[in-house]
Amino acid sequence: MVHYTRAAHELGLWTSERQLIERFFPDQGAPLLEAGCGAGRVTLGLWSLGYRHLTAFDFARELVDQARSLAIERAAETIAFLHADATDLSGCQLIVDNRFSGALFMFNGLMQIPGRKKRRAALRNLHRVCSPQAPLLFTTHDRDRSPAERALWRLEALRWERGAQDPRLVEFGDRYFEDEAGRTFMHLPDRAEILADLAATGWAHTFDALRSALASESRAVRNFSDECRFWVARRL
């Protein structure tokens, strides 16, 4: 959690994020929803760009509390930071009773949900609370992004065929990243998987690209996050 808190205070929006937000969310007066907001890095970045009708939520109460504190520091108290679960929004009427003009699920937040069924549930829930044609912007890792990555996953596929994979993993593509901050679950999809998930949950694929193809990010951003793929879909 320290990782997310530091980024919220010091890093702000990436160049690639700002580029896509300005391209696909041109109306700064539109009501936007951010899922998996963490400590508020992207939400406060949206505020700094002039977006004023923002609702954001996260599964971790501690991060939501930190986001609220940061919003107060930056005179952005009108942002609604909520505790909610993307896989089941039924308990959060402030979200369910609204219709948002766009949604975001940044920094691979969707891929930190274990189980494809639950990730699809999250996509369906965002679909329910968005207006028709609303854009959804999110990021994932990409198993096919480089020859080295593809070779790594070919070896992993052989482990799964033999039943020799890490027993903590539930689905092919799952991985645990471990560093000084602790252990983090992440699902790494390929492009076909995401296209299928969007089609199954009422979203029409609009755009995707690797971050490196969009912008040359600062060293601070590259240290914070590995390469990722940006996705944009429209609500059908």
N, C-alpha and C positions, 0 to 999 in steps of 0.2 A: 504493500500500500504506500510505502514511502516513495517508491518509484513514481506512482501516479501523482502524489501530492507535490513532489518536487517539480514534475513536469507542468502541473497546473500553475504553479507560482512562477516558474522561470522560463518555460519553453514556449507556451502559446501555440497558435496554429502553425502548422507546417506550410511551406509555400504551395505544395501540391493540394493540401486541404483547402486553403484559401482560394486557389484557382478554381476548384470544382464547386465550392460553395457559391462563389460569385457567378459561375456559369449556370448552375442548375437550380439555384435558389435566388433569383434576381429580385424578388419582392421582399424588401426588408420589413414590410409591415405584416407579412403573412405569419400566422401562428405555426411554429415549428416544434417538433418533439425530438429530443435526443434520448435514445436508449443507451444504457451503460455509460452514463456520463462521468463516472469516476469522481475525481476531486474537482471537476469543472473546467478542465483545460480547454476543451472545444466549446463548451457552452459560453464561457467568458470570452473566448475568441470570437464567437458569433456576436456577442454583445459589443465588443470593441469595433466590429465592422458596421454596427448600426442596427442590428436585429434586436427588436424590443419585445416581441411576443413569444417568449421562450418557456417551454416546459421541459424539464429534464429529470431522469430517474436512474437509479442504480439499485442493484440487489444488496450492496454492502452499505449498511446504515452509517458506518464510520466515514466512508467516503462522501456520502450525501451531506453529513454534518460538516465536513471539511469544505465542500463546495459552497454550502450556505455561508460559511464564515468568510470565504474568499469573495463571495458576491457582496457581502456587506463592506469588506475592505475597499472594493472597487465601485461602490455606490451603484450596485446592480441588484438591489433588494427585490425588485419586481420579478426577477426570474423565479419560477416555481420549481424548486428542487424537491423531489419526492422519493420515498422509498417504495420500490415496486419491483416485481419479477417479470421480466419480458415474456416468460413462458406462460404466465397466468396473470393478466391484468385485471381480473374480475374484482379484486379487492381494492382497486384504486379508482374511485369514481371520478376524481378530478381529471383522469386521463380518459376513461371510458366514455364520459359524457361529452367529450369534445370531438371535433373533427379538425384534424390538422392538415395544413397545406403542404407539409413535407416532413420527412423523418430522417434521422441520422443514427448510425450505430457504428461509431468510429473505433480506431485502434484495435481491430480484430475482436471487438467485444462479442459479436455474435458467435465467433469461433471458440470462445471460452465457455460456451454452454455445452456440457457433455451430452452426446446422443443426438443423432440426426433428427429423430422424432421431435425432440424438444426444440432444436434449432428451427425446424419448420413451424412449430407452434408459435415461436417468437415472431417469425415472419408473418404468420397469419394474424397475430394480434396487432402488429403494426399496420397491417392491411385494413383491419376492422376500424381503426381509429383515424385513418387518413381519408381524405377526400379523393374522388376519382381523378386520375392523372397526377396525383401527388408524387413527387420524386422521393426515392429512398437512396441514401448514400451510405455505403459501408465499405469496410476493408476486410481482406482475408490474407493469409499466406497463400502460396501457390506451389503445389508439388511439382509442377512442370516448368518452373521459371528458369531453370538452367540445366545444362548437361550434368553437372555435379549433383544437383538436387534430384534429377530423374534417376541417376545411378544409385543414390542413397535409397530411394523408395523402391527400386527394383530389388535391392537386397532385403528391404523390410518386407516386401511382398513374399519373398521366399521364406522368411521367418514365420509369417502368418500361415503359409501353406503347410509348414512343418509343425505348427502349433507351438513355436518357440518364441513368440513375441512376448513383450513385457506383460505379465498377467494383470497389471493395473489398467491396461488399455482395453477399451470396449469395442472400438471400431477401427478399421484400417484408416490411417490418417491421423489418429490420435497421437499426441506426444506430450511429455512433461518436460518443461524447461526448468532447470534448477540453477540458481545463482545465489549471491549473498542475501537477496531479499526473500528467498524461499523457493518453493516449488509452485509452478503455474501450469495448469492444464491448458492445452491448445489443440484444436482440431485443424489440420492442414488439408484443405480440399484441393481437388484439381478443378479446372474450369468447367468441365462437363457436369460435375456434381452441383456446383452453384447454379448453373443454368437450369438444371432439373429442379432444384429446390425453389427457385423463383417461379418457374412455370407451375409448380404444384401448389403454390400458396397465393396465386392471384397477382403476381408481379410480372411485368413485361420488361425484359432486359433492354436497356437503352445504351449502356456504355460500359467498357471496362478497359483498364490499362494498368501496367505496372507503374509504381511511383517513380522509378528512375526514368521512365519515358515521358513523364509529365513535367518534372522539375529537378533541378540540381539542389538538393537540400543541404543545409548547414551540417557541419560536423556534429553539433549538438543533437540534431534530429537523427542523424545516422547512428549515433551512439545510443540514443533512446530506443530506436526501433529498427529492426531488420527490414529488408525489402518487403513490400506488400503489394497487393493488387487492389485497386479501387474499383468499386462497382456502383453503377447507378441503374435503378429500375423505376418503372412508373406503375402506379396502382391501376389495375384494370377495373 
